[in-house]
């Protein structure tokens, strides 16, 4: 995120974690069996998850670039990738 923001400053880069959402995927076989009963209680509706993405796209408080947003708050990005690391990853 930080690297892309520096490289292409004219494009807004934001990473959003909307949280746990009730979807077909979270109801399917990929979900741990012990977590399925909690899905209805703890996971938010797709509408609420979509609303959080919409808010980030349009709300003035999130207008910066190179941001990571989780639980509606701007959180620090823990690491940054260097140009050398990107070249190494792309060479694989």
Jmol script that loads the backbone (N, CA, C; Angstrom):
load data "model"
ATOM      1  N   UNK A   1       0.823  -1.180   0.000  1.00  0.00           N
ATOM      2  CA  UNK A   1       0.000   0.000   0.000  1.00  0.00           C
ATOM      3  C   UNK A   1       0.874   1.253   0.000  1.00  0.00           C
ATOM      4  N   UNK A   2       1.823   1.309   0.901  1.00  0.00           N
ATOM      5  CA  UNK A   2       2.696   2.472   0.995  1.00  0.00           C
ATOM      6  C   UNK A   2       3.525   2.606  -0.279  1.00  0.00           C
ATOM      7  N   UNK A   3       4.046   1.481  -0.750  1.00  0.00           N
ATOM      8  CA  UNK A   3       4.863   1.495  -1.964  1.00  0.00           C
ATOM      9  C   UNK A   3       4.053   1.981  -3.163  1.00  0.00           C
ATOM     10  N   UNK A   4       2.860   1.452  -3.332  1.00  0.00           N
ATOM     11  CA  UNK A   4       2.021   1.868  -4.458  1.00  0.00           C
ATOM     12  C   UNK A   4       1.670   3.342  -4.360  1.00  0.00           C
ATOM     13  N   UNK A   5       1.409   3.803  -3.154  1.00  0.00           N
ATOM     14  CA  UNK A   5       1.075   5.207  -2.947  1.00  0.00           C
ATOM     15  C   UNK A   5       2.246   6.113  -3.347  1.00  0.00           C
ATOM     16  N   UNK A   6       3.466   5.692  -3.016  1.00  0.00           N
ATOM     17  CA  UNK A   6       4.642   6.479  -3.383  1.00  0.00           C
ATOM     18  C   UNK A   6       4.894   6.436  -4.892  1.00  0.00           C
ATOM     19  N   UNK A   7       4.685   5.261  -5.479  1.00  0.00           N
ATOM     20  CA  UNK A   7       4.980   5.085  -6.898  1.00  0.00           C
ATOM     21  C   UNK A   7       3.970   5.807  -7.787  1.00  0.00           C
ATOM     22  N   UNK A   8       2.703   5.713  -7.441  1.00  0.00           N
ATOM     23  CA  UNK A   8       1.633   6.324  -8.232  1.00  0.00           C
ATOM     24  C   UNK A   8       0.818   7.259  -7.340  1.00  0.00           C
ATOM     25  N   UNK A   9       1.374   8.404  -7.047  1.00  0.00           N
ATOM     26  CA  UNK A   9       0.748   9.358  -6.138  1.00  0.00           C
ATOM     27  C   UNK A   9      -0.566   9.934  -6.641  1.00  0.00           C
ATOM     28  N   UNK A  10      -0.823   9.812  -7.944  1.00  0.00           N
ATOM     29  CA  UNK A  10      -2.072  10.349  -8.491  1.00  0.00           C
ATOM     30  C   UNK A  10      -3.242   9.369  -8.368  1.00  0.00           C
ATOM     31  N   UNK A  11      -2.981   8.178  -7.822  1.00  0.00           N
ATOM     32  CA  UNK A  11      -4.033   7.180  -7.613  1.00  0.00           C
ATOM     33  C   UNK A  11      -4.183   6.963  -6.112  1.00  0.00           C
ATOM     34  N   UNK A  12      -5.393   6.874  -5.641  1.00  0.00           N
ATOM     35  CA  UNK A  12      -5.663   6.668  -4.211  1.00  0.00           C
ATOM     36  C   UNK A  12      -5.674   5.179  -3.896  1.00  0.00           C
ATOM     37  N   UNK A  13      -4.829   4.762  -2.956  1.00  0.00           N
ATOM     38  CA  UNK A  13      -4.752   3.373  -2.532  1.00  0.00           C
ATOM     39  C   UNK A  13      -5.204   3.264  -1.082  1.00  0.00           C
ATOM     40  N   UNK A  14      -6.210   2.435  -0.845  1.00  0.00           N
ATOM     41  CA  UNK A  14      -6.726   2.223   0.502  1.00  0.00           C
ATOM     42  C   UNK A  14      -7.058   0.739   0.649  1.00  0.00           C
ATOM     43  N   UNK A  15      -6.627   0.156   1.737  1.00  0.00           N
ATOM     44  CA  UNK A  15      -6.945  -1.234   2.042  1.00  0.00           C
ATOM     45  C   UNK A  15      -7.962  -1.233   3.175  1.00  0.00           C
ATOM     46  N   UNK A  16      -9.070  -1.967   2.980  1.00  0.00           N
ATOM     47  CA  UNK A  16     -10.153  -1.960   3.961  1.00  0.00           C
ATOM     48  C   UNK A  16     -10.449  -3.383   4.414  1.00  0.00           C
ATOM     49  N   UNK A  17     -10.506  -3.560   5.715  1.00  0.00           N
ATOM     50  CA  UNK A  17     -10.947  -4.817   6.313  1.00  0.00           C
ATOM     51  C   UNK A  17     -12.347  -4.567   6.861  1.00  0.00           C
ATOM     52  N   UNK A  18     -13.391  -5.005   6.142  1.00  0.00           N
ATOM     53  CA  UNK A  18     -14.741  -4.721   6.624  1.00  0.00           C
ATOM     54  C   UNK A  18     -15.156  -5.588   7.811  1.00  0.00           C
ATOM     55  N   UNK A  19     -14.392  -6.625   8.113  1.00  0.00           N
ATOM     56  CA  UNK A  19     -14.732  -7.520   9.219  1.00  0.00           C
ATOM     57  C   UNK A  19     -15.407  -8.795   8.731  1.00  0.00           C
ATOM     58  N   UNK A  20     -15.857  -9.590   9.658  1.00  0.00           N
ATOM     59  CA  UNK A  20     -16.504 -10.865   9.340  1.00  0.00           C
ATOM     60  C   UNK A  20     -17.915 -10.613   8.806  1.00  0.00           C
ATOM     61  N   UNK A  21     -18.191 -11.190   7.638  1.00  0.00           N
ATOM     62  CA  UNK A  21     -19.466 -10.947   6.967  1.00  0.00           C
ATOM     63  C   UNK A  21     -20.140 -12.275   6.638  1.00  0.00           C
ATOM     64  N   UNK A  22     -21.451 -12.304   6.796  1.00  0.00           N
ATOM     65  CA  UNK A  22     -22.236 -13.496   6.444  1.00  0.00           C
ATOM     66  C   UNK A  22     -22.338 -13.580   4.922  1.00  0.00           C
ATOM     67  N   UNK A  23     -21.657 -14.566   4.339  1.00  0.00           N
ATOM     68  CA  UNK A  23     -21.713 -14.786   2.899  1.00  0.00           C
ATOM     69  C   UNK A  23     -21.862 -16.284   2.638  1.00  0.00           C
ATOM     70  N   UNK A  24     -22.021 -16.652   1.385  1.00  0.00           N
ATOM     71  CA  UNK A  24     -22.068 -18.078   1.039  1.00  0.00           C
ATOM     72  C   UNK A  24     -20.753 -18.749   1.431  1.00  0.00           C
ATOM     73  N   UNK A  25     -19.657 -18.021   1.283  1.00  0.00           N
ATOM     74  CA  UNK A  25     -18.355 -18.583   1.616  1.00  0.00           C
ATOM     75  C   UNK A  25     -18.253 -18.897   3.114  1.00  0.00           C
ATOM     76  N   UNK A  26     -18.747 -18.015   3.975  1.00  0.00           N
ATOM     77  CA  UNK A  26     -18.648 -18.262   5.413  1.00  0.00           C
ATOM     78  C   UNK A  26     -19.677 -19.289   5.886  1.00  0.00           C
ATOM     79  N   UNK A  27     -20.596 -19.671   5.016  1.00  0.00           N
ATOM     80  CA  UNK A  27     -21.555 -20.721   5.356  1.00  0.00           C
ATOM     81  C   UNK A  27     -21.138 -22.064   4.769  1.00  0.00           C
ATOM     82  N   UNK A  28     -20.115 -22.049   3.916  1.00  0.00           N
ATOM     83  CA  UNK A  28     -19.728 -23.247   3.180  1.00  0.00           C
ATOM     84  C   UNK A  28     -18.760 -24.155   3.913  1.00  0.00           C
ATOM     85  N   UNK A  29     -18.251 -25.122   3.169  1.00  0.00           N
ATOM     86  CA  UNK A  29     -17.355 -26.138   3.721  1.00  0.00           C
ATOM     87  C   UNK A  29     -15.988 -25.592   4.124  1.00  0.00           C
ATOM     88  N   UNK A  30     -15.615 -24.443   3.620  1.00  0.00           N
ATOM     89  CA  UNK A  30     -14.325 -23.864   3.971  1.00  0.00           C
ATOM     90  C   UNK A  30     -14.295 -23.266   5.369  1.00  0.00           C
ATOM     91  N   UNK A  31     -15.453 -23.100   5.948  1.00  0.00           N
ATOM     92  CA  UNK A  31     -15.542 -22.514   7.291  1.00  0.00           C
ATOM     93  C   UNK A  31     -15.369 -23.622   8.331  1.00  0.00           C
ATOM     94  N   UNK A  32     -14.552 -23.402   9.362  1.00  0.00           N
ATOM     95  CA  UNK A  32     -14.416 -24.422  10.412  1.00  0.00           C
ATOM     96  C   UNK A  32     -15.779 -24.730  11.042  1.00  0.00           C
ATOM     97  N   UNK A  33     -16.053 -26.002  11.249  1.00  0.00           N
ATOM     98  CA  UNK A  33     -17.367 -26.426  11.752  1.00  0.00           C
ATOM     99  C   UNK A  33     -17.722 -25.776  13.081  1.00  0.00           C
ATOM    100  N   UNK A  34     -16.714 -25.581  13.935  1.00  0.00           N
ATOM    101  CA  UNK A  34     -16.986 -25.014  15.262  1.00  0.00           C
ATOM    102  C   UNK A  34     -17.349 -23.529  15.197  1.00  0.00           C
ATOM    103  N   UNK A  35     -16.994 -22.857  14.087  1.00  0.00           N
ATOM    104  CA  UNK A  35     -17.277 -21.437  13.958  1.00  0.00           C
ATOM    105  C   UNK A  35     -18.641 -21.167  13.325  1.00  0.00           C
ATOM    106  N   UNK A  36     -19.176 -22.134  12.601  1.00  0.00           N
ATOM    107  CA  UNK A  36     -20.456 -21.942  11.907  1.00  0.00           C
ATOM    108  C   UNK A  36     -21.603 -21.521  12.832  1.00  0.00           C
ATOM    109  N   UNK A  37     -21.739 -22.085  14.032  1.00  0.00           N
ATOM    110  CA  UNK A  37     -22.843 -21.646  14.895  1.00  0.00           C
ATOM    111  C   UNK A  37     -22.746 -20.177  15.325  1.00  0.00           C
ATOM    112  N   UNK A  38     -21.548 -19.648  15.369  1.00  0.00           N
ATOM    113  CA  UNK A  38     -21.343 -18.255  15.783  1.00  0.00           C
ATOM    114  C   UNK A  38     -21.546 -17.267  14.636  1.00  0.00           C
ATOM    115  N   UNK A  39     -21.570 -17.791  13.419  1.00  0.00           N
ATOM    116  CA  UNK A  39     -21.697 -16.950  12.236  1.00  0.00           C
ATOM    117  C   UNK A  39     -22.931 -16.048  12.321  1.00  0.00           C
ATOM    118  N   UNK A  40     -24.044 -16.617  12.686  1.00  0.00           N
ATOM    119  CA  UNK A  40     -25.288 -15.842  12.759  1.00  0.00           C
ATOM    120  C   UNK A  40     -25.253 -14.786  13.852  1.00  0.00           C
ATOM    121  N   UNK A  41     -24.529 -15.075  14.917  1.00  0.00           N
ATOM    122  CA  UNK A  41     -24.473 -14.144  16.048  1.00  0.00           C
ATOM    123  C   UNK A  41     -23.438 -13.034  15.867  1.00  0.00           C
ATOM    124  N   UNK A  42     -22.280 -13.366  15.305  1.00  0.00           N
ATOM    125  CA  UNK A  42     -21.158 -12.444  15.316  1.00  0.00           C
ATOM    126  C   UNK A  42     -20.849 -11.778  13.981  1.00  0.00           C
ATOM    127  N   UNK A  43     -21.219 -12.415  12.882  1.00  0.00           N
ATOM    128  CA  UNK A  43     -20.861 -11.864  11.573  1.00  0.00           C
ATOM    129  C   UNK A  43     -21.914 -10.854  11.138  1.00  0.00           C
ATOM    130  N   UNK A  44     -21.461  -9.780  10.479  1.00  0.00           N
ATOM    131  CA  UNK A  44     -22.409  -8.749  10.035  1.00  0.00           C
ATOM    132  C   UNK A  44     -23.005  -9.110   8.676  1.00  0.00           C
ATOM    133  N   UNK A  45     -24.072  -8.450   8.356  1.00  0.00           N
ATOM    134  CA  UNK A  45     -24.756  -8.695   7.083  1.00  0.00           C
ATOM    135  C   UNK A  45     -23.903  -8.149   5.931  1.00  0.00           C
ATOM    136  N   UNK A  46     -24.081  -8.696   4.733  1.00  0.00           N
ATOM    137  CA  UNK A  46     -23.365  -8.157   3.572  1.00  0.00           C
ATOM    138  C   UNK A  46     -23.668  -6.674   3.351  1.00  0.00           C
ATOM    139  N   UNK A  47     -24.886  -6.249   3.668  1.00  0.00           N
ATOM    140  CA  UNK A  47     -25.245  -4.845   3.503  1.00  0.00           C
ATOM    141  C   UNK A  47     -24.397  -3.945   4.406  1.00  0.00           C
ATOM    142  N   UNK A  48     -24.203  -4.369   5.645  1.00  0.00           N
ATOM    143  CA  UNK A  48     -23.406  -3.571   6.580  1.00  0.00           C
ATOM    144  C   UNK A  48     -21.940  -3.562   6.166  1.00  0.00           C
ATOM    145  N   UNK A  49     -21.430  -4.700   5.706  1.00  0.00           N
ATOM    146  CA  UNK A  49     -20.056  -4.769   5.213  1.00  0.00           C
ATOM    147  C   UNK A  49     -19.873  -3.888   3.993  1.00  0.00           C
ATOM    148  N   UNK A  50     -20.829  -3.928   3.080  1.00  0.00           N
ATOM    149  CA  UNK A  50     -20.786  -3.071   1.899  1.00  0.00           C
ATOM    150  C   UNK A  50     -20.854  -1.604   2.269  1.00  0.00           C
ATOM    151  N   UNK A  51     -21.640  -1.278   3.284  1.00  0.00           N
ATOM    152  CA  UNK A  51     -21.758   0.104   3.743  1.00  0.00           C
ATOM    153  C   UNK A  51     -20.419   0.611   4.260  1.00  0.00           C
ATOM    154  N   UNK A  52     -19.658  -0.248   4.937  1.00  0.00           N
ATOM    155  CA  UNK A  52     -18.358   0.183   5.439  1.00  0.00           C
ATOM    156  C   UNK A  52     -17.408   0.489   4.273  1.00  0.00           C
ATOM    157  N   UNK A  53     -17.467  -0.298   3.211  1.00  0.00           N
ATOM    158  CA  UNK A  53     -16.642  -0.023   2.031  1.00  0.00           C
ATOM    159  C   UNK A  53     -17.076   1.277   1.357  1.00  0.00           C
ATOM    160  N   UNK A  54     -18.366   1.479   1.266  1.00  0.00           N
ATOM    161  CA  UNK A  54     -18.927   2.697   0.683  1.00  0.00           C
ATOM    162  C   UNK A  54     -18.487   3.924   1.478  1.00  0.00           C
ATOM    163  N   UNK A  55     -18.541   3.819   2.806  1.00  0.00           N
ATOM    164  CA  UNK A  55     -18.144   4.935   3.670  1.00  0.00           C
ATOM    165  C   UNK A  55     -16.682   5.307   3.463  1.00  0.00           C
ATOM    166  N   UNK A  56     -15.827   4.309   3.352  1.00  0.00           N
ATOM    167  CA  UNK A  56     -14.407   4.580   3.147  1.00  0.00           C
ATOM    168  C   UNK A  56     -14.191   5.275   1.803  1.00  0.00           C
ATOM    169  N   UNK A  57     -14.933   4.857   0.802  1.00  0.00           N
ATOM    170  CA  UNK A  57     -14.769   5.450  -0.531  1.00  0.00           C
ATOM    171  C   UNK A  57     -15.205   6.913  -0.555  1.00  0.00           C
ATOM    172  N   UNK A  58     -16.219   7.276   0.220  1.00  0.00           N
ATOM    173  CA  UNK A  58     -16.803   8.609   0.095  1.00  0.00           C
ATOM    174  C   UNK A  58     -16.652   9.536   1.302  1.00  0.00           C
ATOM    175  N   UNK A  59     -16.324   9.007   2.461  1.00  0.00           N
ATOM    176  CA  UNK A  59     -16.237   9.831   3.670  1.00  0.00           C
ATOM    177  C   UNK A  59     -14.940  10.646   3.676  1.00  0.00           C
ATOM    178  N   UNK A  60     -15.048  11.903   4.030  1.00  0.00           N
ATOM    179  CA  UNK A  60     -13.886  12.798   4.013  1.00  0.00           C
ATOM    180  C   UNK A  60     -12.781  12.368   4.970  1.00  0.00           C
ATOM    181  N   UNK A  61     -13.118  11.726   6.063  1.00  0.00           N
ATOM    182  CA  UNK A  61     -12.086  11.359   7.037  1.00  0.00           C
ATOM    183  C   UNK A  61     -11.145  10.278   6.504  1.00  0.00           C
ATOM    184  N   UNK A  62     -11.541   9.584   5.445  1.00  0.00           N
ATOM    185  CA  UNK A  62     -10.712   8.531   4.848  1.00  0.00           C
ATOM    186  C   UNK A  62     -10.129   8.944   3.500  1.00  0.00           C
ATOM    187  N   UNK A  63     -10.018  10.225   3.223  1.00  0.00           N
ATOM    188  CA  UNK A  63      -9.616  10.652   1.890  1.00  0.00           C
ATOM    189  C   UNK A  63      -8.120  10.537   1.613  1.00  0.00           C
ATOM    190  N   UNK A  64      -7.322  10.155   2.584  1.00  0.00           N
ATOM    191  CA  UNK A  64      -5.896   9.985   2.338  1.00  0.00           C
ATOM    192  C   UNK A  64      -5.634   8.754   1.488  1.00  0.00           C
ATOM    193  N   UNK A  65      -4.386   8.595   1.104  1.00  0.00           N
ATOM    194  CA  UNK A  65      -3.993   7.430   0.321  1.00  0.00           C
ATOM    195  C   UNK A  65      -2.942   6.662   1.099  1.00  0.00           C
ATOM    196  N   UNK A  66      -2.794   5.376   0.780  1.00  0.00           N
ATOM    197  CA  UNK A  66      -1.852   4.536   1.502  1.00  0.00           C
ATOM    198  C   UNK A  66      -2.358   4.171   2.881  1.00  0.00           C
ATOM    199  N   UNK A  67      -3.676   4.133   3.041  1.00  0.00           N
ATOM    200  CA  UNK A  67      -4.281   3.859   4.347  1.00  0.00           C
ATOM    201  C   UNK A  67      -4.686   2.394   4.493  1.00  0.00           C
ATOM    202  N   UNK A  68      -4.700   1.929   5.730  1.00  0.00           N
ATOM    203  CA  UNK A  68      -5.297   0.635   6.075  1.00  0.00           C
ATOM    204  C   UNK A  68      -6.404   0.946   7.077  1.00  0.00           C
ATOM    205  N   UNK A  69      -7.628   0.528   6.758  1.00  0.00           N
ATOM    206  CA  UNK A  69      -8.774   0.821   7.612  1.00  0.00           C
ATOM    207  C   UNK A  69      -9.389  -0.481   8.093  1.00  0.00           C
ATOM    208  N   UNK A  70      -9.519  -0.600   9.403  1.00  0.00           N
ATOM    209  CA  UNK A  70     -10.108  -1.778  10.023  1.00  0.00           C
ATOM    210  C   UNK A  70     -11.020  -1.315  11.150  1.00  0.00           C
ATOM    211  N   UNK A  71     -12.209  -1.892  11.216  1.00  0.00           N
ATOM    212  CA  UNK A  71     -13.200  -1.531  12.230  1.00  0.00           C
ATOM    213  C   UNK A  71     -13.514  -0.038  12.196  1.00  0.00           C
ATOM    214  N   UNK A  72     -13.491   0.546  10.993  1.00  0.00           N
ATOM    215  CA  UNK A  72     -13.834   1.950  10.832  1.00  0.00           C
ATOM    216  C   UNK A  72     -12.770   2.930  11.291  1.00  0.00           C
ATOM    217  N   UNK A  73     -11.582   2.428  11.646  1.00  0.00           N
ATOM    218  CA  UNK A  73     -10.506   3.292  12.128  1.00  0.00           C
ATOM    219  C   UNK A  73      -9.284   3.144  11.235  1.00  0.00           C
ATOM    220  N   UNK A  74      -8.568   4.245  11.056  1.00  0.00           N
ATOM    221  CA  UNK A  74      -7.317   4.198  10.318  1.00  0.00           C
ATOM    222  C   UNK A  74      -6.279   3.556  11.225  1.00  0.00           C
ATOM    223  N   UNK A  75      -5.695   2.476  10.747  1.00  0.00           N
ATOM    224  CA  UNK A  75      -4.707   1.717  11.527  1.00  0.00           C
ATOM    225  C   UNK A  75      -3.331   1.866  10.884  1.00  0.00           C
ATOM    226  N   UNK A  76      -2.276   1.743  11.679  1.00  0.00           N
ATOM    227  CA  UNK A  76      -0.940   1.820  11.089  1.00  0.00           C
ATOM    228  C   UNK A  76      -0.648   0.588  10.242  1.00  0.00           C
ATOM    229  N   UNK A  77       0.100   0.803   9.179  1.00  0.00           N
ATOM    230  CA  UNK A  77       0.561  -0.315   8.355  1.00  0.00           C
ATOM    231  C   UNK A  77       1.863  -0.781   8.975  1.00  0.00           C
ATOM    232  N   UNK A  78       1.933  -2.062   9.301  1.00  0.00           N
ATOM    233  CA  UNK A  78       3.038  -2.586  10.092  1.00  0.00           C
ATOM    234  C   UNK A  78       4.348  -2.733   9.314  1.00  0.00           C
ATOM    235  N   UNK A  79       4.262  -2.886   8.003  1.00  0.00           N
ATOM    236  CA  UNK A  79       5.495  -3.094   7.255  1.00  0.00           C
ATOM    237  C   UNK A  79       5.417  -2.430   5.890  1.00  0.00           C
ATOM    238  N   UNK A  80       6.577  -2.210   5.332  1.00  0.00           N
ATOM    239  CA  UNK A  80       6.659  -1.612   4.009  1.00  0.00           C
ATOM    240  C   UNK A  80       7.617  -2.457   3.179  1.00  0.00           C
ATOM    241  N   UNK A  81       7.274  -2.674   1.936  1.00  0.00           N
ATOM    242  CA  UNK A  81       8.115  -3.466   1.046  1.00  0.00           C
ATOM    243  C   UNK A  81       9.055  -2.526   0.288  1.00  0.00           C
ATOM    244  N   UNK A  82      10.276  -2.988   0.100  1.00  0.00           N
ATOM    245  CA  UNK A  82      11.251  -2.172  -0.615  1.00  0.00           C
ATOM    246  C   UNK A  82      11.233  -2.511  -2.099  1.00  0.00           C
ATOM    247  N   UNK A  83      11.847  -1.654  -2.884  1.00  0.00           N
ATOM    248  CA  UNK A  83      11.941  -1.888  -4.337  1.00  0.00           C
ATOM    249  C   UNK A  83      12.676  -3.192  -4.622  1.00  0.00           C
ATOM    250  N   UNK A  84      13.735  -3.483  -3.863  1.00  0.00           N
ATOM    251  CA  UNK A  84      14.507  -4.716  -4.042  1.00  0.00           C
ATOM    252  C   UNK A  84      13.656  -5.951  -3.744  1.00  0.00           C
ATOM    253  N   UNK A  85      12.832  -5.870  -2.703  1.00  0.00           N
ATOM    254  CA  UNK A  85      11.959  -6.997  -2.356  1.00  0.00           C
ATOM    255  C   UNK A  85      10.913  -7.236  -3.442  1.00  0.00           C
ATOM    256  N   UNK A  86      10.410  -6.169  -4.032  1.00  0.00           N
ATOM    257  CA  UNK A  86       9.426  -6.307  -5.116  1.00  0.00           C
ATOM    258  C   UNK A  86      10.077  -6.981  -6.313  1.00  0.00           C
ATOM    259  N   UNK A  87      11.270  -6.553  -6.667  1.00  0.00           N
ATOM    260  CA  UNK A  87      11.981  -7.169  -7.799  1.00  0.00           C
ATOM    261  C   UNK A  87      12.219  -8.653  -7.537  1.00  0.00           C
ATOM    262  N   UNK A  88      12.569  -9.004  -6.310  1.00  0.00           N
ATOM    263  CA  UNK A  88      12.800 -10.402  -5.950  1.00  0.00           C
ATOM    264  C   UNK A  88      11.515 -11.220  -6.065  1.00  0.00           C
ATOM    265  N   UNK A  89      10.402 -10.661  -5.599  1.00  0.00           N
ATOM    266  CA  UNK A  89       9.121 -11.357  -5.680  1.00  0.00           C
ATOM    267  C   UNK A  89       8.671 -11.545  -7.133  1.00  0.00           C
ATOM    268  N   UNK A  90       8.881 -10.544  -7.955  1.00  0.00           N
ATOM    269  CA  UNK A  90       8.480 -10.628  -9.355  1.00  0.00           C
ATOM    270  C   UNK A  90       9.359 -11.559 -10.169  1.00  0.00           C
ATOM    271  N   UNK A  91      10.578 -11.803  -9.702  1.00  0.00           N
ATOM    272  CA  UNK A  91      11.503 -12.680 -10.422  1.00  0.00           C
ATOM    273  C   UNK A  91      11.146 -14.156 -10.233  1.00  0.00           C
ATOM    274  N   UNK A  92      10.394 -14.461  -9.215  1.00  0.00           N
ATOM    275  CA  UNK A  92      10.049 -15.875  -8.909  1.00  0.00           C
ATOM    276  C   UNK A  92       9.044 -16.405  -9.891  1.00  0.00           C
TER     277      UNK A  92
END
end "model"
wireframe off; spacefill off
backbone 0.3
color backbone group
